[in-house]
Amino acid sequence: MSVDLDAIACYYRIHALPGAPPEPARFAILRRCLPRFAELFARHGVRATFFVVGADLEDDAEGRAALAALARAGHELASHTHTHPYDFIRLGAGAIAEEIDRAHAAIAACAGTPPVGFRAPGYDISAEAIEALQARGYRYDSSVFPSVAYYGAKAVVMGAMRVTGRESGSVLGNPRALFAPRAPYRPAAGSPYRAGGNGILELPIAVTGGVRLPVIGTSLILAPAWLRRRMVAAALREPLFNLELHGIDLCDAAAEDIPAALVARQPDLRRSLTDKLAAFDETLSFARAAGARFATLAEAATAVGPSP
């Protein structure tokens, strides 16, 4: 289980909305959604991985305290860069290193232990970024999302925005990711999407077999119940079901005063918090009944074993 703690401002950039989110929407993810995830995981006896944006720890003392408490309770805090730049891998070696290092320091100070895992913004990783992480002793990366359906939908939305004169702040990643292994692997030198290396471990985000449907929080929320159960059952057939959620998945748009312009562009924000919690409760209960063992991604990386 992992949760990407992208702030509401990230979604403003994705949808090319002007300005900045108003309060309380600005701090909604760490102050309002994070405690809901803590309660959800406590109900199911889950220790999860939270991918933290380093700069958010500097801006929000209340959110920083909540994350520190989760770390003390046994959850993992991992790195999601310092400022969540969607063009992370295009920044150049120096800026990539700075994003990693600044986030590393902020998260280590919050958690009391340095992060060992990383997830790139927008699921877009490169051999250069993998080398930087490996040089700093990171044990795993979890950025590869080999879903054809997700990639295609993202391309259509970004293309439609461009036609209407709006440029998304997001970036369409390397299509080679669609052919990456679904199971954990160690990237080959020079290629983050091909197995064959002996360094850092890649833990791909869950997709179904065959057509590689995305099995993430958004799809579990939006899919009808029968399809959600089939996707979860397919993911559970794999040795590792790397279920990725986002902080916004447990956002109550009305209670957090999320602007209507964003709600109109994010279908998941139009679902009630009750319905979203029910979908996640059902998923976790189903997984446990099927014999799944819950783990942080750091624990999963250990279970995979040392490099060859």
Residue frames as qw, qx, qy, qz and C-alpha x, y, z in Angstrom:
[[0.000, 0.888, 0.459, 0.000, 0.00, 0.00, 0.00],
 [0.414, -0.129, 0.008, 0.901, 1.34, 3.43, -0.91],
 [0.099, 0.889, 0.432, -0.117, -0.12, 6.93, -1.00],
 [0.440, 0.279, 0.128, 0.844, 1.27, 9.77, -3.13],
 [0.184, -0.713, -0.459, 0.497, 0.71, 12.96, -1.16],
 [0.274, 0.319, 0.344, 0.840, 0.45, 15.36, -4.11],
 [0.043, 0.411, 0.393, -0.822, -0.95, 18.69, -2.94],
 [0.430, 0.718, 0.514, -0.189, -4.03, 20.21, -4.57],
 [0.091, 0.812, -0.273, -0.508, -1.70, 22.66, -6.31],
 [0.295, -0.223, 0.837, 0.404, -0.35, 19.73, -8.37],
 [0.359, 0.504, 0.782, 0.076, -3.82, 19.18, -9.84],
 [0.180, 0.881, 0.094, -0.427, -4.06, 22.87, -10.68],
 [0.079, -0.601, 0.610, 0.511, -0.93, 22.39, -12.77],
 [0.365, 0.115, 0.896, 0.224, -2.25, 19.24, -14.43],
 [0.274, 0.687, 0.672, 0.042, -5.45, 20.97, -15.52],
 [0.318, 0.274, 0.177, 0.890, -3.83, 24.35, -16.29],
 [0.247, -0.841, -0.478, -0.044, -5.99, 26.18, -13.77],
 [0.244, 0.683, -0.163, 0.669, -4.92, 29.76, -13.00],
 [0.372, -0.703, 0.272, -0.542, -3.70, 30.94, -9.62],
 [0.188, 0.221, -0.891, 0.350, -3.26, 28.83, -6.51],
 [0.455, -0.462, -0.752, -0.121, -5.75, 26.79, -4.46],
 [0.305, -0.658, 0.133, -0.676, -7.54, 28.76, -1.75],
 [0.033, 0.127, -0.868, 0.478, -7.50, 27.68, 1.86],
 [0.630, -0.509, 0.584, -0.053, -8.45, 25.16, 3.22],
 [0.917, 0.395, 0.018, -0.053, -7.97, 23.37, -0.12],
 [0.323, 0.783, -0.509, 0.154, -4.29, 24.33, -0.16],
 [0.103, -0.458, 0.819, -0.330, -3.51, 22.15, 2.86],
 [0.838, -0.073, 0.025, -0.540, -6.31, 19.60, 2.40],
 [0.804, 0.239, -0.544, -0.017, -4.12, 16.60, 1.55],
 [0.410, 0.210, -0.715, 0.526, -1.95, 16.56, 4.68],
 [0.204, -0.149, 0.493, -0.833, -4.41, 18.08, 7.14],
 [0.703, 0.066, 0.187, -0.683, -7.67, 16.43, 6.09],
 [0.855, 0.268, -0.354, -0.268, -7.02, 13.46, 3.80],
 [0.363, 0.421, -0.777, 0.294, -3.96, 12.04, 5.58],
 [0.355, -0.190, 0.695, -0.596, -5.85, 11.40, 8.87],
 [0.838, 0.177, 0.062, -0.512, -8.52, 9.54, 6.88],
 [0.719, 0.392, -0.573, -0.007, -5.89, 7.25, 5.41],
 [0.035, 0.376, -0.785, 0.491, -4.45, 6.70, 8.88],
 [0.623, -0.039, 0.477, -0.619, -7.90, 5.63, 10.12],
 [0.853, 0.323, -0.220, -0.346, -8.50, 3.41, 7.07],
 [0.558, 0.421, -0.696, 0.165, -5.18, 1.62, 7.49],
 [0.206, -0.302, 0.724, -0.584, -5.66, 1.26, 11.24],
 [0.797, 0.045, 0.199, -0.568, -9.00, -0.48, 10.66],
 [0.923, 0.313, -0.188, -0.122, -7.29, -3.05, 8.46],
 [0.779, -0.500, 0.290, 0.241, -4.01, -3.42, 10.31],
 [0.730, 0.564, 0.112, 0.368, -2.03, -1.98, 7.42],
 [0.390, -0.675, 0.178, 0.601, 1.37, -0.30, 7.53],
 [0.612, 0.730, 0.274, 0.129, 1.68, 1.74, 4.35],
 [0.534, -0.084, 0.167, 0.824, 4.24, 3.81, 2.45],
 [0.144, 0.920, 0.285, -0.227, 3.59, 7.54, 2.08],
 [0.601, 0.272, 0.214, 0.721, 5.40, 9.29, -0.76],
 [0.223, -0.833, -0.269, 0.428, 6.11, 12.77, 0.57],
 [0.431, 0.742, 0.081, 0.507, 6.86, 15.98, -1.31],
 [0.587, -0.144, -0.367, 0.707, 9.70, 17.53, 0.67],
 [0.048, 0.290, 0.004, 0.956, 8.66, 21.18, 0.28],
 [0.539, -0.555, -0.411, -0.482, 5.26, 20.44, 1.83],
 [0.705, -0.399, -0.454, 0.370, 7.04, 19.60, 5.09],
 [0.344, -0.004, -0.138, 0.929, 8.50, 23.09, 5.14],
 [0.198, -0.320, -0.260, -0.890, 5.17, 24.82, 4.41],
 [0.690, -0.413, -0.286, -0.521, 2.86, 22.92, 6.75],
 [0.056, -0.411, 0.766, -0.490, 3.84, 22.29, 10.38],
 [0.731, -0.051, 0.390, -0.558, 0.54, 20.55, 11.10],
 [0.899, 0.340, -0.194, -0.197, 0.99, 18.15, 8.21],
 [0.395, 0.544, -0.686, 0.279, 4.62, 17.55, 9.16],
 [0.360, -0.326, 0.687, -0.541, 3.55, 16.55, 12.68],
 [0.873, 0.118, 0.188, -0.435, 0.93, 14.15, 11.30],
 [0.789, 0.461, -0.405, -0.006, 3.49, 12.45, 9.08],
 [0.105, 0.518, -0.739, 0.419, 6.00, 12.20, 11.93],
 [0.634, -0.176, 0.531, -0.534, 3.33, 10.45, 14.01],
 [0.921, 0.284, -0.054, -0.260, 2.67, 7.97, 11.18],
 [0.533, 0.550, -0.613, 0.195, 6.39, 7.24, 10.95],
 [0.213, -0.404, 0.728, -0.511, 6.50, 6.54, 14.69],
 [0.793, 0.026, 0.362, -0.490, 3.56, 4.18, 14.24],
 [0.633, -0.124, 0.734, 0.211, 5.52, 2.07, 11.74],
 [0.635, 0.725, 0.263, -0.033, 4.47, 3.55, 8.41],
 [0.652, -0.055, 0.286, 0.700, 7.16, 4.36, 5.85],
 [0.193, 0.903, 0.043, -0.382, 7.91, 7.85, 4.56],
 [0.690, 0.099, 0.455, 0.554, 9.49, 7.76, 1.10],
 [0.121, -0.468, 0.164, 0.860, 10.52, 10.46, -1.36],
 [0.473, 0.674, 0.558, 0.104, 8.35, 12.03, -4.04],
 [0.443, 0.457, 0.073, 0.768, 10.96, 14.75, -4.87],
 [0.238, -0.274, -0.394, 0.845, 11.16, 18.15, -3.20],
 [0.243, 0.333, 0.057, -0.909, 8.87, 20.29, -5.37],
 [0.594, 0.375, 0.703, -0.111, 7.06, 17.63, -7.48],
 [0.224, 0.570, -0.368, -0.700, 8.22, 18.89, -10.91],
 [0.865, 0.317, 0.320, -0.220, 6.41, 16.95, -13.63],
 [0.669, 0.689, -0.269, 0.076, 9.42, 17.46, -15.88],
 [0.672, -0.660, 0.331, 0.051, 11.71, 15.97, -13.22],
 [0.832, -0.059, 0.410, 0.370, 13.75, 13.76, -15.56],
 [0.526, 0.690, 0.220, 0.447, 14.23, 16.66, -18.00],
 [0.286, -0.956, -0.013, 0.058, 15.81, 18.99, -15.43],
 [0.447, 0.690, -0.485, 0.297, 19.42, 17.96, -15.93],
 [0.716, -0.044, -0.617, 0.322, 21.73, 16.07, -13.61],
 [0.182, 0.164, -0.457, 0.855, 22.32, 18.90, -11.14],
 [0.484, -0.216, 0.050, -0.847, 18.65, 19.79, -10.67],
 [0.820, -0.146, -0.504, -0.229, 17.66, 16.11, -10.43],
 [0.571, 0.008, -0.627, 0.530, 20.22, 15.63, -7.67],
 [0.069, -0.186, 0.324, -0.925, 18.96, 18.74, -5.86],
 [0.678, -0.239, -0.221, -0.659, 15.35, 17.53, -5.97],
 [0.821, -0.130, -0.553, 0.055, 16.40, 14.19, -4.50],
 [0.478, 0.084, -0.535, 0.691, 18.76, 15.61, -1.88],
 [0.216, -0.264, 0.205, -0.917, 16.48, 18.37, -0.55],
 [0.780, -0.259, -0.261, -0.506, 13.55, 15.96, -0.22],
 [0.758, -0.001, -0.599, 0.257, 15.84, 13.39, 1.40],
 [0.235, 0.161, -0.502, 0.817, 16.92, 15.83, 4.11],
 [0.440, -0.246, 0.072, -0.861, 13.39, 17.08, 4.83],
 [0.845, -0.170, -0.373, -0.343, 11.89, 13.60, 5.03],
 [0.652, 0.056, -0.624, 0.426, 14.73, 12.25, 7.18],
 [0.008, 0.210, -0.424, 0.881, 14.24, 15.11, 9.65],
 [0.635, -0.206, -0.053, -0.743, 10.50, 14.43, 9.81],
 [0.902, -0.075, -0.369, -0.210, 10.62, 10.63, 10.04],
 [0.577, -0.680, 0.445, -0.081, 13.75, 10.32, 12.14],
 [0.685, -0.134, 0.647, 0.307, 15.22, 7.98, 9.54],
 [0.117, 0.454, -0.453, -0.758, 16.28, 8.64, 5.93],
 [0.813, 0.355, 0.134, -0.441, 14.03, 7.48, 3.10],
 [0.429, -0.279, 0.800, 0.314, 15.05, 4.40, 1.13],
 [0.425, 0.449, 0.756, 0.216, 12.37, 4.55, -1.56],
 [0.026, 0.371, -0.186, -0.909, 11.46, 6.96, -4.34],
 [0.435, 0.575, 0.685, 0.107, 8.61, 7.66, -6.76],
 [0.215, -0.035, 0.281, 0.935, 8.98, 10.19, -9.57],
 [0.375, 0.463, 0.266, -0.758, 6.23, 12.70, -10.37],
 [0.640, 0.492, -0.174, -0.563, 3.96, 11.53, -13.17],
 [0.924, -0.014, 0.380, 0.024, 5.45, 8.00, -13.16],
 [0.641, 0.742, -0.138, 0.139, 8.28, 9.31, -15.38],
 [0.660, -0.627, 0.341, 0.235, 11.73, 7.99, -14.49],
 [0.588, 0.739, -0.330, -0.009, 15.04, 7.87, -16.37],
 [0.883, 0.052, -0.288, 0.366, 18.31, 5.97, -16.25],
 [0.263, 0.512, -0.301, 0.760, 20.00, 9.18, -15.04],
 [0.522, -0.552, 0.164, -0.630, 17.59, 9.50, -12.10],
 [0.965, -0.200, -0.161, -0.045, 17.97, 5.79, -11.27],
 [0.705, 0.271, -0.340, 0.560, 21.75, 6.24, -11.16],
 [0.057, -0.567, 0.282, -0.772, 21.41, 9.24, -8.85],
 [0.775, -0.448, 0.047, -0.444, 19.18, 7.27, -6.48],
 [0.957, -0.010, -0.234, 0.169, 21.48, 4.28, -6.54],
 [0.478, 0.445, -0.358, 0.668, 24.50, 6.45, -5.78],
 [0.271, -0.505, 0.304, -0.761, 22.69, 7.75, -2.68],
 [0.016, -0.115, 0.934, -0.337, 21.90, 4.30, -1.36],
 [0.670, 0.058, 0.112, -0.732, 18.20, 4.11, -2.19],
 [0.413, -0.092, 0.905, -0.040, 16.95, 0.55, -2.08],
 [0.350, 0.443, 0.804, 0.187, 14.01, 0.83, -4.45],
 [0.188, 0.144, -0.201, -0.951, 12.19, 2.97, -6.97],
 [0.282, 0.431, 0.850, -0.113, 8.46, 2.64, -7.61],
 [0.181, 0.515, -0.087, -0.833, 7.82, 4.93, -10.58],
 [0.114, 0.101, -0.805, -0.574, 7.11, 2.52, -13.43],
 [0.544, 0.307, 0.509, -0.592, 3.41, 2.26, -14.29],
 [0.076, -0.148, 0.813, 0.557, 3.08, -0.09, -17.29],
 [0.382, 0.509, 0.698, -0.329, -0.59, 0.60, -18.06],
 [0.211, 0.218, 0.599, 0.741, -1.60, 1.08, -21.69],
 [0.109, -0.752, -0.621, -0.192, -5.09, 2.27, -20.70],
 [0.339, -0.796, -0.187, 0.466, -3.77, 4.93, -18.32],
 [0.367, -0.294, 0.367, 0.802, -1.17, 6.18, -20.80],
 [0.143, 0.397, 0.677, 0.603, -3.73, 6.36, -23.61],
 [0.178, -0.835, -0.520, 0.002, -6.27, 8.23, -21.51],
 [0.382, -0.685, -0.003, 0.620, -3.63, 10.71, -20.36],
 [0.319, -0.055, 0.508, 0.798, -2.51, 11.31, -23.95],
 [0.033, 0.617, 0.666, 0.418, -6.09, 11.97, -25.09],
 [0.277, -0.862, -0.364, 0.219, -6.78, 14.43, -22.25],
 [0.393, -0.555, 0.175, 0.712, -3.52, 16.32, -22.75],
 [0.267, 0.166, 0.616, 0.723, -4.13, 16.46, -26.50],
 [0.055, -0.756, -0.610, -0.231, -7.66, 17.79, -26.02],
 [0.336, -0.803, -0.175, 0.460, -6.36, 20.46, -23.66],
 [0.377, -0.290, 0.376, 0.795, -3.79, 21.58, -26.20],
 [0.164, 0.457, 0.674, 0.557, -6.46, 21.85, -28.92],
 [0.190, -0.864, -0.454, -0.103, -8.46, 24.19, -26.68],
 [0.217, 0.784, -0.173, 0.556, -5.41, 26.34, -25.98],
 [0.601, -0.710, 0.275, -0.242, -4.60, 25.00, -22.49],
 [0.561, 0.465, -0.659, 0.183, -1.21, 23.44, -21.80],
 [0.855, -0.481, -0.186, -0.058, -1.16, 20.82, -19.05],
 [0.178, -0.813, 0.530, -0.162, 1.62, 21.08, -16.51],
 [0.853, -0.190, 0.485, -0.013, 1.89, 17.31, -16.64],
 [0.156, 0.597, -0.685, -0.388, 4.20, 15.43, -19.00],
 [0.953, 0.162, -0.040, -0.251, 3.48, 12.38, -21.13],
 [0.547, -0.587, 0.585, 0.119, 6.14, 9.87, -20.16],
 [0.096, 0.441, -0.811, -0.373, 8.24, 7.46, -22.16],
 [0.843, 0.079, -0.136, -0.515, 6.01, 4.91, -23.96],
 [0.513, 0.307, -0.794, 0.113, 8.66, 2.25, -23.29],
 [0.277, -0.222, 0.682, -0.639, 7.25, 2.08, -19.79],
 [0.795, 0.074, 0.018, -0.601, 4.21, 0.29, -21.23],
 [0.866, 0.243, -0.434, -0.057, 6.37, -2.74, -22.00],
 [0.022, -0.554, 0.704, -0.444, 8.24, -2.85, -18.69],
 [0.378, -0.109, -0.912, 0.112, 7.94, -5.96, -16.52],
 [0.539, -0.609, -0.243, -0.529, 4.91, -6.13, -14.22],
 [0.845, -0.439, -0.244, 0.187, 6.88, -7.95, -11.52],
 [0.351, -0.880, 0.241, 0.212, 9.72, -6.45, -9.46],
 [0.851, 0.357, 0.041, 0.383, 12.98, -6.17, -11.39],
 [0.450, -0.641, 0.144, 0.604, 16.38, -4.52, -11.32],
 [0.503, 0.839, 0.033, -0.203, 16.72, -2.08, -14.24],
 [0.827, 0.195, 0.162, 0.501, 19.41, -2.72, -16.79],
 [0.359, -0.459, 0.089, 0.808, 22.13, -0.12, -17.18],
 [0.010, -0.129, 0.402, 0.906, 20.86, 2.75, -19.31],
 [0.406, -0.256, -0.603, -0.638, 17.25, 1.57, -19.36],
 [0.301, -0.145, 0.613, -0.716, 14.82, 1.93, -16.43],
 [0.768, 0.140, 0.083, -0.619, 12.17, -0.11, -18.26],
 [0.821, 0.287, -0.486, -0.090, 14.19, -3.26, -18.93],
 [0.822, -0.531, 0.203, -0.029, 15.37, -5.89, -16.44],
 [0.868, 0.347, -0.176, 0.308, 18.95, -7.05, -16.24],
 [0.114, 0.745, -0.400, 0.521, 20.81, -4.90, -13.73],
 [0.682, -0.204, -0.627, 0.317, 22.12, -5.69, -10.28],
 [0.138, 0.180, -0.335, 0.915, 21.43, -2.44, -8.41],
 [0.343, 0.060, 0.377, -0.858, 18.33, -0.64, -7.19],
 [0.183, 0.310, 0.933, 0.025, 15.04, -2.54, -7.28],
 [0.307, -0.065, -0.261, -0.913, 12.06, -1.34, -9.34],
 [0.186, 0.312, 0.869, -0.336, 8.63, -2.09, -7.85],
 [0.098, -0.211, -0.526, -0.818, 6.12, -1.42, -10.67],
 [0.432, 0.076, 0.358, -0.824, 2.67, -0.11, -9.84],
 [0.446, 0.157, 0.875, -0.107, -0.08, -2.70, -10.16],
 [0.506, 0.286, -0.344, -0.737, -1.82, -3.44, -13.45],
 [0.883, 0.075, 0.372, -0.275, -3.87, -6.43, -14.53],
 [0.496, -0.173, 0.737, 0.426, -2.37, -9.09, -16.75],
 [0.444, 0.522, 0.667, 0.293, -3.04, -9.06, -20.48],
 [0.199, 0.809, 0.318, 0.452, -4.53, -5.63, -21.23],
 [0.465, -0.022, -0.334, 0.820, -2.74, -4.06, -18.24],
 [0.243, -0.804, -0.344, -0.419, -5.63, -2.12, -16.77],
 [0.132, 0.476, -0.474, 0.729, -4.51, 0.28, -14.01],
 [0.632, -0.531, -0.564, 0.028, -5.23, -0.98, -10.50],
 [0.268, 0.143, -0.330, 0.894, -4.80, 2.25, -8.55],
 [0.052, 0.379, 0.609, -0.695, -6.96, 4.34, -6.25],
 [0.330, 0.317, -0.146, -0.877, -8.61, 6.34, -9.03],
 [0.449, 0.054, -0.750, -0.482, -9.68, 3.25, -10.98],
 [0.218, -0.241, -0.905, 0.277, -10.96, 1.52, -7.83],
 [0.147, 0.383, 0.398, -0.820, -13.08, 4.60, -7.04],
 [0.403, 0.371, -0.226, -0.805, -14.48, 5.11, -10.54],
 [0.284, 0.078, -0.895, -0.336, -14.97, 1.50, -11.67],
 [0.760, -0.296, -0.162, -0.556, -18.29, -0.26, -11.06],
 [0.632, -0.501, 0.532, -0.259, -18.13, -2.74, -8.19],
 [0.964, 0.138, 0.227, -0.011, -18.02, -5.83, -10.44],
 [0.659, 0.655, -0.206, 0.306, -15.06, -4.50, -12.44],
 [0.175, -0.780, 0.482, -0.360, -13.24, -3.32, -9.31],
 [0.816, -0.331, 0.445, -0.163, -13.43, -6.81, -7.82],
 [0.920, 0.348, 0.102, 0.151, -12.12, -8.39, -11.01],
 [0.378, 0.792, -0.318, 0.358, -9.19, -5.97, -11.22],
 [0.409, -0.672, 0.522, -0.330, -8.26, -6.56, -7.59],
 [0.936, -0.084, 0.334, -0.074, -8.55, -10.33, -8.02],
 [0.790, 0.557, -0.081, 0.245, -6.23, -10.15, -11.05],
 [0.111, 0.804, -0.430, 0.395, -3.69, -8.04, -9.16],
 [0.656, -0.521, 0.463, -0.290, -3.76, -10.45, -6.23],
 [0.982, 0.166, 0.073, 0.049, -2.63, -13.27, -8.49],
 [0.510, 0.687, -0.349, 0.382, 0.77, -11.57, -8.77],
 [0.683, -0.153, -0.498, 0.513, 3.51, -12.09, -6.15],
 [0.204, -0.289, -0.281, 0.892, 3.41, -8.35, -5.41],
 [0.054, 0.785, 0.552, 0.275, 0.23, -6.26, -5.59],
 [0.333, -0.132, -0.138, 0.923, 1.68, -2.74, -5.46],
 [0.001, -0.782, -0.607, -0.140, -1.50, -0.74, -4.82],
 [0.287, 0.019, -0.055, 0.956, -0.92, 2.99, -5.32],
 [0.059, -0.826, -0.559, 0.050, -3.34, 5.57, -3.97],
 [0.255, 0.432, -0.019, 0.865, -3.28, 9.37, -3.90],
 [0.068, -0.210, -0.555, 0.802, -4.09, 11.71, -1.06],
 [0.362, 0.082, -0.146, -0.917, -6.86, 13.25, -3.16],
 [0.404, -0.148, -0.860, -0.274, -8.56, 9.83, -3.24],
 [0.344, -0.528, -0.723, 0.283, -9.98, 10.57, 0.21],
 [0.042, -0.018, -0.055, 0.997, -10.79, 14.22, -0.41],
 [0.107, 0.677, 0.704, -0.185, -14.27, 15.46, 0.46],
 [0.315, 0.383, 0.302, 0.814, -14.65, 18.18, -2.17],
 [0.260, -0.798, -0.326, -0.434, -17.40, 20.05, -0.32],
 [0.669, -0.699, -0.155, 0.201, -15.83, 19.89, 3.14],
 [0.638, -0.266, 0.156, 0.705, -12.41, 20.94, 1.84],
 [0.215, 0.856, 0.090, -0.462, -13.85, 23.77, -0.31],
 [0.506, -0.062, 0.618, 0.599, -12.28, 22.41, -3.48],
 [0.246, 0.449, -0.134, -0.848, -13.00, 24.94, -6.26],
 [0.761, 0.411, 0.380, -0.327, -15.68, 23.95, -8.75],
 [0.493, 0.726, -0.407, -0.254, -13.25, 24.34, -11.66],
 [0.014, 0.443, -0.895, 0.047, -11.11, 21.50, -10.31],
 [0.565, 0.105, 0.730, -0.371, -14.09, 19.32, -9.35],
 [0.703, 0.571, 0.050, -0.421, -15.34, 19.60, -12.93],
 [0.505, 0.644, -0.563, -0.113, -12.06, 18.20, -14.24],
 [0.040, 0.314, -0.916, 0.248, -11.42, 15.48, -11.63],
 [0.654, -0.231, -0.530, -0.489, -14.16, 12.80, -11.82],
 [0.565, -0.175, -0.731, 0.340, -13.06, 11.22, -8.54],
 [0.037, 0.001, -0.385, 0.922, -13.80, 14.48, -6.71],
 [0.529, -0.134, -0.211, -0.811, -17.44, 14.08, -7.70],
 [0.678, -0.213, -0.702, -0.041, -17.70, 10.81, -5.76],
 [0.538, -0.759, 0.039, -0.363, -18.72, 11.01, -2.11],
 [0.029, -0.585, 0.745, -0.318, -16.20, 10.33, 0.62],
 [0.747, -0.123, 0.521, -0.395, -18.52, 7.56, 1.87],
 [0.904, 0.405, 0.005, -0.137, -18.40, 5.79, -1.49],
 [0.453, 0.688, -0.536, 0.186, -14.62, 6.12, -1.76],
 [0.309, -0.476, 0.727, -0.387, -14.02, 4.74, 1.71],
 [0.868, 0.062, 0.362, -0.335, -16.40, 1.86, 0.96],
 [0.799, 0.547, -0.249, -0.029, -14.41, 0.98, -2.18],
 [0.245, 0.620, -0.673, 0.322, -11.13, 0.93, -0.26],
 [0.564, -0.311, 0.615, -0.455, -12.60, -0.95, 2.71],
 [0.930, 0.226, 0.147, -0.251, -13.94, -3.60, 0.35],
 [0.646, 0.624, -0.429, 0.100, -10.60, -3.87, -1.47],
 [0.004, -0.564, 0.725, -0.395, -8.56, -4.31, 1.70],
 [0.716, -0.145, 0.526, -0.436, -11.02, -6.79, 3.19],
 [0.903, 0.389, -0.044, -0.177, -11.06, -8.77, -0.06],
 [0.456, 0.646, -0.579, 0.197, -7.25, -8.81, -0.18],
 [0.282, -0.450, 0.732, -0.427, -6.94, -10.04, 3.39],
 [0.845, 0.053, 0.368, -0.384, -9.57, -12.74, 2.82],
 [0.831, 0.512, -0.212, -0.051, -7.58, -13.88, -0.22],
 [0.904, -0.253, -0.027, 0.343, -4.52, -14.37, 1.99],
 [0.422, 0.729, -0.124, 0.524, -2.59, -11.21, 1.18],
 [0.621, -0.483, -0.263, 0.558, 0.05, -9.99, 3.60],
 [0.128, 0.973, 0.103, 0.162, 0.24, -6.21, 3.88],
 [0.718, -0.263, 0.021, 0.644, 3.66, -4.56, 3.84],
 [0.042, 0.876, -0.124, -0.465, 5.37, -1.26, 3.23],
 [0.735, 0.655, -0.172, 0.001, 7.30, -1.00, -0.01],
 [0.012, 0.714, -0.674, 0.188, 10.56, -1.09, 1.92],
 [0.644, -0.203, 0.697, -0.242, 9.46, -4.42, 3.43],
 [0.858, 0.451, 0.195, -0.147, 8.42, -5.67, 0.00],
 [0.439, 0.780, -0.443, 0.046, 11.84, -4.75, -1.37],
 [0.287, -0.529, 0.768, -0.219, 13.47, -6.75, 1.42],
 [0.803, 0.079, 0.533, -0.256, 11.23, -9.72, 0.66],
 [0.743, 0.640, -0.143, -0.130, 12.31, -9.70, -2.97],
 [0.898, -0.231, 0.128, 0.352, 15.87, -10.26, -1.77],
 [0.298, -0.682, 0.321, 0.586, 19.35, -8.92, -2.57],
 [0.532, 0.696, -0.293, -0.382, 20.52, -8.19, -6.06],
 [0.982, 0.172, -0.037, 0.074, 21.97, -11.13, -8.04]]
